[in-house]
Amino acid sequence: MRRLRIPRRANGERERSWPHWDAVARGCVGAVTWAALCLILLGYDLFPGRVSLQVGEVSPVLVRAPRMAQYVDRDETGRLRDEAENRVPPQYSPLPYARADAESRVSQDFATLREAEASAESLDDLRAKLAWLAEEDVGWLSKSRVSELNRLEEDARAVVRDAMSEEIREGTADLKATRADAESAARARTPGPGGAIVAAVVKRQVAANRRFDGESTQAAKADARDRVQEVVRTIDADQPIIFEGERATREHLDMLRAVGFASPRLDYRRLGSTLLIVGLIVLLLGLHVRHWAPPVYGRTPLLLLLSLLAVASLFTVNLLALALPNVWMLVVPAAALMAAALLADTIAMALALALSLLVGLMANAGLPATLLSLGSAATALAFSTQLWPLSRLRLVIGALAAANLVLVAAVGMLAAQQAATLMREAVLAGLYAPGAAVLALGGIYALQRPFGITTHLGLLELLNPQAPLLRRLQAEAPGTYHHSMMVANLAETAAEAVGADALLTRVAALYHDIGKLYRPTFFAENQALLGLDNVHDRLSSSLSSLIIVSHVKDGVALARKHRLSPEVVDVIEQHHGSTTVSYFYHQALSGSRPEDVSEDQFRYPGPLPGTKEAALVMLADGVHAAAKSIASPTPQRVQQMVKEIVRERVVGGQLERCDLTFREVTIAEDVMNRVLTASLCRTRIAYPEPAEGGVGM
């Protein structure tokens, strides 16, 4: 079922005195929507059925999970992360110039050796200056030559260079081991007494080339903790969460939050994130409506309707979330179908997406709820044109039920849900399909009139022969009723041929002459059936014309009194356009004072037809009225008459405001010609006279 079109402003409705009033009204609607949605999300824990517990408190009731859910085991996750952090070794950063500095210190030691040897006054004095050397090494040094010291220095530098090419970490056993290895390497490289001096210098100058880096160590520990994934546990539907009399632990609270029985405490972060996310969703929804549905964006009542659908849907989900698993698969598709029928298909899909995101924010439902609600709503919208008639409703229900089963099964298998729980939720999701369809039909029926929206559901009500105005036509103006039925057949067939709205066309044609109910005896089609003479024989042409023309104004007033759809009222007002009442106009011209006759006195006030449907009703009304004047109808006469009426309307400019093309006018003319020919030019076999005493057929 599709929405027909957005109602236009009434003729008497004044424009807003302040040019920015509409913008302010739209802003107010958006702000109210944002505030209401935020209150529903933030007030989740205030709804019935929630359990308020703190760690250490005794549970007053046994709490079971209403649906399958997942939660993070924070204790186990913390333990695993501590283990990962403890396995991280200390981090050391390199000292870029450690080796060069060590070699420089070696050179300084040998320079000290040379200076001490040159300045010492005695062997005891030399021993005092070089206390870090053994006595035998000092004795050898006092007898050595400069060239030997230069060789020993080169050996010491080479040993230090080799030793410090490996990692030597500060504050560890690395330094002690490296010095011992370097001392051994020095004695091996330089045998004899000189090797002892080299070993002593090397042992003094080998130093750490890696320094402990506290910042890198902390970063590595943090990275190790982050690499440990959260331990996610699954709660199955109907699984006990906490028993009566049991003291609540942190894990109990995590499970309660996961299934939506308890909400996190309201803090600034939660408040701020909710306000921002909901505000962004409402803003994007408004921009979508502005771009893809300008007629809706320009009408504040329709924006209020969109807001009502969003807020009421989320409130309903919030209220039933604990009682029914995956209740969003019932509410969101129903809201989407209502938006498609009452507003526009593009708005319906945007609303479904917005509600699915909001459902994901609520009760920690997360991605599974978003996927389930969005998939179910998308399926419903794919079959939204089948909502009516009721014989087609089974297609919507069947497709939605099948999609719900597949969606629940896919998401359940992804979450490793138990088979029994998966089967129970899948069956319930299948039962949501007829519920969503019925809920959508009820919402459409309840909301279409208050917001002045025409839907096929509302039009089908008007087709009922027991509708008050149609019953009055049958009883008080039977000729007009028969004429309206014929016009409806002609116009509906033409509408189907040119791609116009056939249902709207038929309904508008049935009601186009209801203004004749005020004075039915003044119209020729009723006089013979009611056994009356022609009243106009006793009236002037101008007065008769005034009475005939007034049936349009009377019809509009009667239609508005009975709250007919605005589109039907438009057709009633436009079905004669600005044509003239030609019979009385020509009668006036043949009178005694034709010079005083003005054509405007005999003209309908308009307006001209503004839609294809109104134009087709005008053409069907004209050709059927003219067809009744054909004395002996033949296919050729009917065809000629239809062509003349259609040409008269086209040449007279009566179709200038509607979007009928010349090709569509030609198609409509051919269709009406066939229908009229079939109804007016029927032939029947002449039955023989019944025999005497026999029974005729």
C-alpha positions as CSV (number, residue, x, y, z in Angstrom):
1,M,0.0,0.0,0.0
2,R,1.4,3.3,-0.9
3,R,0.7,6.8,0.2
4,L,-1.1,8.9,-2.5
5,R,0.3,12.4,-2.0
6,I,0.8,15.0,0.6
7,P,-2.2,17.2,1.3
8,R,-2.0,20.7,0.0
9,R,-3.0,23.8,1.9
10,A,-6.7,24.5,2.0
11,N,-7.9,27.3,-0.3
12,G,-8.7,29.5,2.7
13,E,-5.6,28.8,4.6
14,R,-3.5,31.9,5.0
15,E,0.3,32.0,4.7
16,R,2.3,32.5,7.9
17,S,2.7,36.2,8.8
18,W,6.3,35.6,9.9
19,P,8.5,34.2,7.0
20,H,10.7,32.1,9.4
21,W,7.8,30.5,11.2
22,D,8.1,27.2,9.3
23,A,11.8,27.0,10.1
24,V,11.2,27.6,13.8
25,A,8.4,25.0,13.8
26,R,10.7,22.4,12.2
27,G,13.4,23.2,14.7
28,C,11.0,22.8,17.6
29,V,9.8,19.4,16.2
30,G,13.4,18.3,15.9
31,A,14.3,19.4,19.4
32,V,11.2,17.7,21.0
33,T,12.0,14.5,19.1
34,W,15.7,14.6,20.2
35,A,14.7,15.2,23.9
36,A,12.0,12.5,23.9
37,L,14.3,9.9,22.4
38,C,17.1,10.8,24.8
39,L,14.7,10.5,27.8
40,I,13.6,7.1,26.7
41,L,17.2,5.8,26.3
42,L,18.5,7.4,29.5
43,G,15.4,6.4,31.5
44,Y,15.6,2.8,30.5
45,D,16.2,1.6,34.1
46,L,13.0,3.3,35.2
47,F,10.7,1.1,33.1
48,P,8.9,-1.8,34.8
49,G,10.8,-5.1,35.4
50,R,14.3,-3.7,35.9
51,V,16.3,-4.9,39.0
52,S,18.3,-2.3,41.0
53,L,21.2,-4.1,42.8
54,Q,24.7,-3.1,43.9
55,V,27.6,-5.4,44.7
56,G,27.1,-7.1,48.0
57,E,23.3,-6.6,48.1
58,V,21.0,-9.6,48.5
59,S,18.7,-10.2,45.5
60,P,15.0,-10.3,46.6
61,V,13.9,-12.4,43.6
62,L,15.1,-15.0,41.2
63,V,16.1,-13.4,38.0
64,R,16.2,-15.3,34.7
65,A,17.4,-14.1,31.3
66,P,14.5,-13.1,29.1
67,R,16.6,-13.6,25.9
68,M,20.0,-14.7,24.8
69,A,22.7,-12.1,25.5
70,Q,26.5,-11.7,25.9
71,Y,28.5,-10.0,28.5
72,V,32.2,-9.3,29.3
73,D,33.7,-11.3,32.2
74,R,35.7,-8.5,33.6
75,D,37.3,-10.6,36.4
76,E,38.7,-13.2,34.0
77,T,39.6,-10.6,31.5
78,G,41.6,-8.7,34.2
79,R,43.4,-11.8,35.3
80,L,44.5,-12.7,31.8
81,R,45.7,-9.1,31.2
82,D,47.7,-9.1,34.4
83,E,49.4,-12.3,33.3
84,A,50.2,-10.8,30.0
85,E,51.6,-7.6,31.6
86,N,53.8,-9.6,34.0
87,R,55.3,-11.5,31.1
88,V,56.6,-8.3,29.5
89,P,60.4,-8.0,30.3
90,P,62.0,-4.7,31.2
91,Q,62.7,-2.5,28.2
92,Y,66.1,-1.0,27.6
93,S,67.1,1.8,25.3
94,P,70.5,2.0,23.6
95,L,73.2,4.5,24.7
96,P,74.5,5.6,21.3
97,Y,78.0,6.8,22.4
98,A,78.7,4.1,25.0
99,R,81.4,2.3,23.0
100,A,83.1,5.4,21.8
101,D,83.2,6.8,25.3
102,A,84.7,3.5,26.6
103,E,87.4,3.6,24.0
104,S,88.1,7.2,24.9
105,R,88.4,6.3,28.5
106,V,90.9,3.5,27.6
107,S,93.0,6.1,25.9
108,Q,92.8,8.3,28.9
109,D,94.0,5.4,31.2
110,F,97.0,4.9,29.0
111,A,97.7,8.6,28.9
112,T,97.6,8.5,32.7
113,L,100.1,5.5,32.6
114,R,102.5,7.4,30.4
115,E,102.3,10.6,32.5
116,A,102.7,8.7,35.8
117,E,105.7,6.8,34.5
118,A,107.3,10.1,33.3
119,S,106.7,12.0,36.5
120,A,107.3,9.4,39.1
121,E,110.4,9.9,41.2
122,S,110.7,6.4,42.4
123,L,109.0,3.0,42.0
124,D,107.1,3.5,45.2
125,D,105.8,6.8,43.9
126,L,104.7,5.1,40.6
127,R,102.9,2.4,42.6
128,A,101.1,5.1,44.6
129,K,99.9,6.8,41.5
130,L,98.7,3.6,39.8
131,A,97.2,1.8,42.8
132,W,94.6,0.1,40.6
133,L,97.5,-2.0,39.0
134,A,99.1,-5.0,40.6
135,E,102.7,-4.4,42.0
136,E,104.3,-6.7,39.4
137,D,102.4,-4.9,36.6
138,V,103.7,-1.5,37.9
139,G,107.2,-2.9,38.0
140,W,106.9,-4.1,34.4
141,L,105.5,-0.8,33.4
142,S,108.5,1.1,34.8
143,K,110.8,-0.8,32.5
144,S,108.5,-0.7,29.3
145,R,109.1,1.4,26.3
146,V,106.6,3.9,24.8
147,S,106.1,1.7,21.7
148,E,105.0,-1.1,23.9
149,L,102.4,1.1,25.7
150,N,101.1,2.2,22.3
151,R,100.6,-1.5,21.3
152,L,98.9,-2.3,24.6
153,E,96.6,0.7,24.1
154,E,95.5,-0.5,20.7
155,D,94.9,-4.0,22.0
156,A,92.8,-2.6,24.9
157,R,90.7,-0.5,22.5
158,A,90.1,-3.5,20.3
159,V,89.0,-5.7,23.2
160,V,86.7,-2.9,24.5
161,R,85.3,-2.4,21.0
162,D,84.5,-6.1,20.6
163,A,83.1,-6.5,24.1
164,M,80.7,-3.5,23.7
165,S,79.4,-4.6,20.4
166,E,77.0,-6.9,22.3
167,E,74.1,-5.7,24.5
168,I,75.1,-4.9,28.0
169,R,72.0,-4.0,30.1
170,E,72.3,-1.6,33.0
171,G,71.7,-3.1,36.4
172,T,71.8,-6.7,35.3
173,A,74.4,-9.5,35.3
174,D,75.3,-8.6,31.7
175,L,77.9,-6.1,32.8
176,K,79.8,-8.5,35.2
177,A,79.8,-11.3,32.7
178,T,80.9,-9.0,29.8
179,R,83.8,-7.6,31.9
180,A,85.0,-11.1,32.8
181,D,84.8,-12.2,29.2
182,A,86.7,-9.0,28.1
183,E,89.4,-9.6,30.7
184,S,89.9,-13.1,29.4
185,A,90.0,-11.9,25.8
186,A,92.6,-9.3,26.7
187,R,95.0,-11.8,28.3
188,A,94.5,-14.1,25.3
189,R,95.2,-11.3,22.9
190,T,98.3,-9.9,24.7
191,P,100.2,-12.6,26.5
192,G,102.8,-11.8,29.1
193,P,102.9,-9.0,31.6
194,G,101.4,-6.5,29.2
195,G,98.3,-8.6,29.0
196,A,97.6,-8.0,32.7
197,I,97.7,-4.3,32.1
198,V,95.3,-4.5,29.2
199,A,93.0,-6.7,31.2
200,A,93.0,-4.2,34.1
201,V,92.2,-1.3,31.8
202,V,89.5,-3.2,29.9
203,K,87.9,-4.3,33.2
204,R,87.7,-0.7,34.3
205,Q,86.3,0.7,31.1
206,V,83.8,-1.8,29.8
207,A,80.4,-0.3,30.7
208,A,76.6,-0.8,30.0
209,N,75.4,0.3,26.5
210,R,71.7,-0.3,27.3
211,R,69.8,1.9,29.9
212,F,66.5,0.9,31.5
213,D,63.6,2.7,29.8
214,G,60.7,3.0,32.2
215,E,58.4,4.7,29.7
216,S,58.9,2.0,27.0
217,T,58.4,-0.7,29.6
218,Q,55.0,0.8,30.6
219,A,54.0,1.2,27.0
220,A,54.9,-2.5,26.3
221,K,52.9,-3.6,29.3
222,A,49.9,-1.6,28.2
223,D,50.2,-3.0,24.7
224,A,50.3,-6.5,26.1
225,R,47.2,-5.8,28.1
226,D,45.4,-4.4,25.0
227,R,46.2,-7.4,22.9
228,V,44.3,-9.7,25.3
229,Q,40.8,-9.8,24.0
230,E,37.9,-9.5,26.4
231,V,36.4,-12.7,27.7
232,V,32.8,-12.7,26.3
233,R,30.4,-15.1,27.9
234,T,26.9,-16.1,26.6
235,I,23.7,-16.0,28.6
236,D,21.0,-18.3,27.2
237,A,17.4,-17.4,27.3
238,D,15.7,-18.5,30.6
239,Q,19.1,-19.1,32.3
240,P,19.1,-18.1,36.0
241,I,21.2,-15.0,36.5
242,I,20.9,-14.5,40.2
243,F,18.9,-16.6,42.7
244,E,16.7,-15.2,45.5
245,G,18.8,-14.5,48.6
246,E,22.1,-14.6,46.7
247,R,24.5,-11.7,47.1
248,A,25.2,-9.8,44.0
249,T,28.7,-9.8,42.5
250,R,30.2,-7.8,39.8
251,E,29.6,-10.6,37.3
252,H,25.9,-10.7,38.3
253,L,25.6,-7.0,37.6
254,D,27.3,-7.5,34.2
255,M,24.8,-10.2,33.3
256,L,21.9,-8.1,34.4
257,R,23.1,-5.2,32.3
258,A,23.6,-7.5,29.3
259,V,19.9,-8.6,29.3
260,G,18.6,-5.1,30.1
261,F,17.5,-5.7,33.6
262,A,19.9,-3.1,35.0
263,S,21.4,-0.1,33.4
264,P,24.8,1.5,34.0
265,R,24.7,4.4,36.3
266,L,24.1,7.7,34.6
267,D,27.3,9.5,34.3
268,Y,28.5,12.4,32.3
269,R,30.1,10.2,29.6
270,R,26.9,8.2,29.1
271,L,24.8,11.3,29.1
272,G,27.1,13.1,26.7
273,S,27.4,10.2,24.3
274,T,23.6,9.6,24.2
275,L,22.9,13.3,23.6
276,L,25.4,13.5,20.8
277,I,24.5,10.2,19.1
278,V,20.7,10.8,19.2
279,G,21.2,14.4,18.1
280,L,23.2,13.2,15.1
281,I,20.6,10.6,14.2
282,V,17.7,13.2,14.4
283,L,19.7,15.7,12.4
284,L,20.6,13.2,9.6
285,L,16.9,12.0,9.5
286,G,15.8,15.7,9.1
287,L,18.3,16.3,6.3
288,H,17.2,13.1,4.6
289,V,13.6,14.2,4.6
290,R,14.6,17.7,3.4
291,H,16.4,16.3,0.4
292,W,14.3,13.3,-0.6
293,A,10.8,14.4,0.6
294,P,10.4,18.2,0.4
295,P,6.6,18.1,0.6
296,V,6.9,16.3,4.0
297,Y,9.6,18.7,5.1
298,G,7.5,21.7,4.3
299,R,4.5,20.5,6.4
300,T,5.0,20.7,10.1
301,P,2.1,18.3,10.9
302,L,3.7,15.6,8.8
303,L,7.1,16.2,10.6
304,L,5.1,15.8,13.8
305,L,3.8,12.5,12.5
306,L,7.3,11.3,11.7
307,S,8.4,12.3,15.2
308,L,5.4,10.5,16.7
309,L,6.3,7.3,14.9
310,A,9.9,7.4,16.0
311,V,9.2,8.2,19.7
312,A,6.2,5.9,20.0
313,S,8.1,3.0,18.4
314,L,11.2,3.4,20.7
315,F,8.9,3.8,23.7
316,T,7.1,0.6,22.8
317,V,10.3,-1.3,22.3
318,N,11.6,-0.1,25.7
319,L,8.4,-1.1,27.4
320,L,8.3,-4.6,25.9
321,A,12.0,-5.4,25.7
322,L,12.0,-7.6,28.8
323,A,8.7,-9.3,28.1
324,L,9.4,-10.4,24.5
325,P,12.7,-11.4,22.9
326,N,13.7,-9.4,19.9
327,V,10.5,-7.3,20.2
328,W,12.1,-4.7,17.8
329,M,11.3,-7.2,14.9
330,L,7.7,-6.5,15.7
331,V,7.7,-2.7,16.3
332,V,10.3,-1.4,13.8
333,P,8.8,-3.1,10.7
334,A,5.3,-1.9,11.7
335,A,6.6,1.7,12.1
336,A,8.3,1.5,8.7
337,L,5.2,0.3,7.0
338,M,3.2,3.1,8.6
339,A,5.7,5.7,7.4
340,A,5.7,4.2,3.9
341,A,1.9,4.4,3.7
342,L,1.4,7.8,5.4
343,L,4.6,9.7,4.3
344,A,7.0,8.3,1.7
345,D,9.0,5.1,1.0
346,T,12.3,6.9,1.3
347,I,11.3,8.3,4.7
348,A,10.3,4.9,5.8
349,M,13.7,3.4,5.1
350,A,15.4,6.3,6.8
351,L,13.1,5.9,9.9
352,A,13.8,2.1,10.0
353,L,17.6,2.8,10.0
354,A,17.3,5.4,12.7
355,L,15.2,3.2,14.9
356,S,17.5,0.3,14.4
357,L,20.5,2.3,15.5
358,L,18.6,3.6,18.6
359,V,17.5,0.0,19.5
360,G,21.2,-1.0,19.3
361,L,21.9,1.8,21.9
362,M,19.2,0.6,24.2
363,A,19.7,-2.1,26.9
364,N,23.1,-3.0,25.6
365,A,21.4,-4.8,22.7
366,G,24.2,-3.9,20.3
367,L,24.8,-5.0,16.8
368,P,22.5,-8.1,16.8
369,A,19.4,-6.0,17.6
370,T,20.3,-3.4,14.9
371,L,20.8,-6.2,12.3
372,L,17.5,-7.9,13.2
373,S,15.3,-4.8,13.3
374,L,16.8,-3.3,10.1
375,G,16.6,-6.6,8.1
376,S,13.0,-7.2,9.2
377,A,12.0,-3.6,8.3
378,A,13.7,-3.7,4.9
379,T,11.8,-6.9,4.1
380,A,8.5,-5.3,5.1
381,L,9.2,-2.2,3.0
382,A,10.0,-4.4,0.0
383,F,6.4,-5.7,0.1
384,S,4.7,-2.5,1.3
385,T,2.6,-2.2,-1.8
386,Q,0.9,-5.5,-0.9
387,L,-0.7,-4.3,2.3
388,W,-4.0,-3.9,0.7
389,P,-6.3,-5.5,-0.4
390,L,-6.4,-8.1,2.3
391,S,-6.1,-10.9,-0.2
392,R,-2.5,-9.7,-0.8
393,L,-1.7,-9.3,2.9
394,R,-0.6,-12.9,3.1
395,L,2.3,-12.1,0.8
396,V,3.6,-9.5,3.2
397,I,3.2,-11.8,6.2
398,G,4.8,-14.8,4.5
399,A,7.8,-12.8,3.2
400,L,8.3,-11.1,6.6
401,A,7.9,-14.4,8.5
402,A,10.5,-16.1,6.3
403,A,12.9,-13.2,6.6
404,N,12.6,-13.1,10.4
405,L,13.3,-16.8,10.6
406,V,16.4,-16.5,8.5
407,L,17.6,-13.4,10.4
408,V,17.2,-14.9,13.8
409,A,18.9,-18.1,12.7
410,A,21.9,-16.3,11.2
411,V,22.4,-14.0,14.2
412,G,21.9,-16.8,16.6
413,M,24.4,-19.1,14.9
414,L,26.9,-16.2,14.8
415,A,26.5,-15.8,18.6
416,A,26.8,-19.6,19.1
417,Q,23.3,-19.7,20.6
418,Q,21.9,-22.9,21.9
419,A,19.7,-24.9,19.6
420,A,16.6,-24.8,21.9
421,T,16.9,-21.1,22.5
422,L,17.5,-20.4,18.8
423,M,14.4,-22.4,17.8
424,R,12.2,-20.7,20.4
425,E,13.3,-17.2,19.3
426,A,13.0,-18.1,15.6
427,V,9.4,-19.3,16.0
428,L,8.5,-16.2,17.9
429,A,10.1,-14.0,15.2
430,G,7.9,-15.7,12.7
431,L,4.8,-14.9,14.7
432,Y,5.9,-11.2,14.7
433,A,5.1,-11.0,11.0
434,P,1.3,-11.0,11.2
435,G,1.5,-8.8,14.3
436,A,3.6,-6.2,12.5
437,A,1.1,-6.2,9.5
438,V,-1.9,-5.8,11.8
439,L,-0.2,-3.2,13.9
440,A,0.7,-1.3,10.7
441,L,-2.8,-1.4,9.3
442,G,-4.3,-0.2,12.6
443,G,-1.8,2.6,12.8
444,I,-2.5,3.7,9.3
445,Y,-6.2,3.7,9.8
446,A,-5.9,5.6,13.1
447,L,-3.5,8.3,11.9
448,Q,-4.6,9.0,8.3
449,R,-7.5,11.3,9.2
450,P,-6.0,13.3,12.0
451,F,-3.1,14.2,9.8
452,G,-5.2,14.7,6.6
453,I,-3.4,12.0,4.6
454,T,-5.0,10.0,1.9
455,T,-4.1,6.3,1.6
456,H,-5.5,3.4,-0.3
457,L,-6.9,2.1,2.9
458,G,-8.9,5.3,3.4
459,L,-10.1,5.3,-0.3
460,L,-11.3,1.7,0.0
461,E,-13.6,2.8,2.8
462,L,-15.2,5.3,0.5
463,L,-15.8,2.5,-2.1
464,N,-18.2,0.7,0.2
465,P,-21.7,1.0,-1.2
466,Q,-22.9,1.4,2.4
467,A,-20.9,4.6,2.8
468,P,-23.4,7.4,3.8
469,L,-23.0,9.6,0.8
470,L,-23.3,6.7,-1.7
471,R,-26.4,5.4,0.1
472,R,-28.0,8.8,-0.2
473,L,-27.2,9.0,-3.9
474,Q,-28.8,5.6,-4.4
475,A,-31.9,6.7,-2.5
476,E,-32.3,10.4,-3.4
477,A,-30.6,10.7,-6.8
478,P,-30.6,7.3,-8.4
479,G,-29.9,8.7,-11.9
480,T,-26.9,10.6,-10.6
481,Y,-25.7,7.4,-8.8
482,H,-25.9,5.4,-12.1
483,H,-24.2,8.2,-14.0
484,S,-21.4,8.2,-11.3
485,M,-20.9,4.5,-11.6
486,M,-20.5,4.7,-15.4
487,V,-18.1,7.6,-15.1
488,A,-16.1,5.6,-12.5
489,N,-15.8,2.7,-14.8
490,L,-14.7,4.9,-17.7
491,A,-12.2,6.9,-15.6
492,E,-10.8,4.0,-13.8
493,T,-10.1,2.0,-17.0
494,A,-8.4,5.1,-18.5
495,A,-6.4,5.6,-15.4
496,E,-5.0,2.1,-15.5
497,A,-4.1,2.6,-19.2
498,V,-2.1,5.8,-18.7
499,G,-0.5,4.9,-15.3
500,A,-2.6,7.2,-13.1
501,D,-3.9,6.1,-9.7
502,A,-6.9,4.0,-10.7
503,L,-8.3,3.7,-7.2
504,L,-8.2,7.4,-6.5
505,T,-9.8,8.0,-9.9
506,R,-12.6,5.6,-9.3
507,V,-13.4,7.0,-5.8
508,A,-13.3,10.6,-7.0
509,A,-15.6,9.7,-9.9
510,L,-18.1,8.0,-7.6
511,Y,-18.3,11.2,-5.5
512,H,-17.8,13.9,-8.2
513,D,-21.5,14.7,-8.4
514,I,-22.6,14.5,-4.7
515,G,-23.5,18.2,-4.8
516,K,-26.6,17.2,-6.7
517,L,-28.0,15.8,-3.5
518,Y,-29.0,19.3,-2.5
519,R,-31.4,19.6,-5.4
520,P,-31.6,16.2,-7.2
521,T,-34.9,17.0,-9.0
522,F,-33.1,19.8,-11.0
523,F,-31.0,17.3,-12.9
524,A,-32.3,15.5,-15.9
525,E,-30.9,12.0,-15.0
526,N,-33.1,11.9,-11.9
527,Q,-36.3,13.4,-13.2
528,A,-37.5,10.4,-15.2
529,L,-36.5,7.9,-12.5
530,L,-38.4,10.0,-9.9
531,G,-41.4,10.5,-12.2
532,L,-41.0,14.3,-12.3
533,D,-41.4,16.9,-15.0
534,N,-38.5,19.0,-16.1
535,V,-38.3,21.8,-13.6
536,H,-36.2,24.0,-15.8
537,D,-39.1,24.5,-18.2
538,R,-40.4,27.0,-15.7
539,L,-37.1,28.7,-15.0
540,S,-35.0,31.2,-16.9
541,S,-31.8,30.0,-18.6
542,S,-29.6,32.0,-16.2
543,L,-31.3,30.7,-13.1
544,S,-31.1,27.1,-14.4
545,S,-27.5,27.6,-15.2
546,L,-26.8,29.0,-11.7
547,I,-28.5,25.9,-10.1
548,I,-26.5,23.5,-12.3
549,V,-23.2,25.2,-11.7
550,S,-23.8,25.3,-7.9
551,H,-23.6,21.6,-7.6
552,V,-19.8,21.8,-7.7
553,K,-19.7,24.2,-4.8
554,D,-22.3,22.2,-2.9
555,G,-20.3,19.0,-3.6
556,V,-17.2,20.5,-2.1
557,A,-19.0,21.7,1.0
558,L,-20.7,18.3,1.4
559,A,-17.4,16.4,0.9
560,R,-15.6,18.5,3.5
561,K,-18.5,18.1,5.9
562,H,-18.2,14.3,5.6
563,R,-14.4,14.7,5.8
564,L,-13.6,13.1,2.5
565,S,-10.0,12.8,1.4
566,P,-8.5,16.1,0.2
567,E,-7.6,14.6,-3.2
568,V,-11.3,13.6,-3.7
569,V,-12.4,17.1,-2.8
570,D,-10.0,18.5,-5.3
571,V,-11.5,16.3,-8.1
572,I,-15.0,17.4,-7.1
573,E,-14.0,21.0,-7.3
574,Q,-12.1,20.6,-10.7
575,H,-14.1,18.1,-12.6
576,H,-15.9,20.7,-14.7
577,G,-12.9,23.1,-14.9
578,S,-14.0,26.4,-16.5
579,T,-16.4,24.9,-19.1
580,T,-19.8,26.4,-19.9
581,V,-23.2,24.9,-19.3
582,S,-23.7,24.8,-23.1
583,Y,-27.4,23.8,-23.1
584,F,-28.6,26.8,-21.2
585,Y,-26.1,29.1,-22.8
586,H,-27.4,28.3,-26.3
587,Q,-31.0,28.5,-25.0
588,A,-30.3,32.0,-23.7
589,L,-28.7,33.0,-27.0
590,S,-31.9,31.9,-28.8
591,G,-34.0,34.1,-26.6
592,S,-35.4,37.5,-27.2
593,R,-32.3,39.5,-26.1
594,P,-29.2,37.5,-27.0
595,E,-27.1,40.7,-26.9
596,D,-27.5,40.7,-23.1
597,V,-26.2,37.2,-22.7
598,S,-22.6,36.8,-21.3
599,E,-20.8,33.5,-21.6
600,D,-19.3,34.0,-18.2
601,Q,-22.7,33.8,-16.6
602,F,-22.9,30.2,-17.8
603,R,-19.3,29.1,-17.0
604,Y,-18.1,26.9,-14.1
605,P,-15.8,28.8,-11.8
606,G,-13.0,26.2,-11.9
607,P,-10.2,25.6,-11.1
608,L,-8.9,23.6,-13.9
609,P,-7.9,19.9,-13.3
610,G,-4.5,19.8,-11.6
611,T,-3.9,16.1,-11.7
612,K,-4.2,13.2,-14.2
613,E,-7.0,11.8,-12.1
614,A,-9.0,15.0,-12.1
615,A,-8.6,15.3,-15.9
616,L,-9.7,11.8,-16.5
617,V,-12.8,12.3,-14.4
618,M,-13.6,15.4,-16.4
619,L,-13.2,13.6,-19.7
620,A,-15.2,10.6,-18.5
621,D,-18.0,12.8,-17.1
622,G,-18.2,14.7,-20.4
623,V,-18.3,11.7,-22.7
624,H,-20.8,9.8,-20.7
625,A,-23.1,12.8,-20.4
626,A,-22.9,13.3,-24.2
627,A,-23.4,9.6,-24.9
628,K,-26.8,9.7,-23.3
629,S,-27.9,12.1,-26.0
630,I,-27.2,9.7,-28.8
631,A,-30.6,8.4,-30.0
632,S,-29.4,5.3,-31.9
633,P,-25.9,4.6,-30.8
634,T,-23.5,2.9,-33.2
635,P,-19.8,2.3,-32.8
636,Q,-19.1,5.1,-35.3
637,R,-21.3,7.6,-33.6
638,V,-19.9,6.8,-30.2
639,Q,-16.4,7.2,-31.5
640,Q,-17.1,10.5,-33.1
641,M,-18.8,11.8,-30.0
642,V,-15.9,10.8,-27.7
643,K,-13.4,12.4,-30.1
644,E,-15.4,15.7,-30.2
645,I,-15.7,15.9,-26.4
646,V,-12.0,15.2,-25.8
647,R,-11.0,17.6,-28.5
648,E,-13.3,20.3,-27.0
649,R,-11.6,19.9,-23.6
650,V,-8.1,20.0,-25.1
651,V,-8.7,23.0,-27.4
652,G,-10.6,24.8,-24.7
653,G,-7.4,24.7,-22.4
654,Q,-9.1,22.6,-19.8
655,L,-6.1,20.2,-19.5
656,E,-3.4,22.8,-19.3
657,R,-2.7,22.5,-15.5
658,C,-2.5,18.7,-15.3
659,D,0.4,16.5,-16.5
660,L,-1.4,14.5,-19.1
661,T,0.5,14.2,-22.3
662,F,-1.0,14.2,-25.8
663,R,-0.2,10.5,-26.0
664,E,-2.0,9.7,-22.8
665,V,-5.0,11.8,-23.9
666,T,-5.1,9.7,-27.0
667,I,-4.9,6.4,-25.0
668,A,-7.6,7.6,-22.6
669,E,-9.8,8.5,-25.6
670,D,-9.4,5.0,-27.2
671,V,-10.1,3.3,-23.9
672,M,-13.3,5.3,-23.1
673,N,-14.5,4.7,-26.7
674,R,-14.2,1.0,-26.3
675,V,-15.9,0.9,-22.9
676,L,-18.8,3.2,-24.1
677,T,-19.2,1.2,-27.3
678,A,-19.4,-2.0,-25.3
679,S,-22.1,-0.6,-23.0
680,L,-24.2,1.4,-25.5
681,C,-24.0,-0.8,-28.6
682,R,-25.0,-4.2,-27.2
683,T,-27.1,-6.5,-29.3
684,R,-29.1,-9.4,-28.0
685,I,-30.7,-12.3,-29.8
686,A,-34.4,-11.8,-30.3
687,Y,-36.2,-14.5,-28.4
688,P,-39.4,-16.0,-29.9
689,E,-42.7,-15.2,-28.5
690,P,-43.7,-17.7,-25.8
691,A,-46.3,-20.2,-26.7
692,E,-49.8,-19.7,-25.3
693,G,-49.7,-20.8,-21.8
694,G,-45.9,-21.0,-21.8
695,V,-43.5,-19.0,-19.6
696,G,-41.3,-16.3,-21.2
697,M,-37.7,-15.8,-20.5
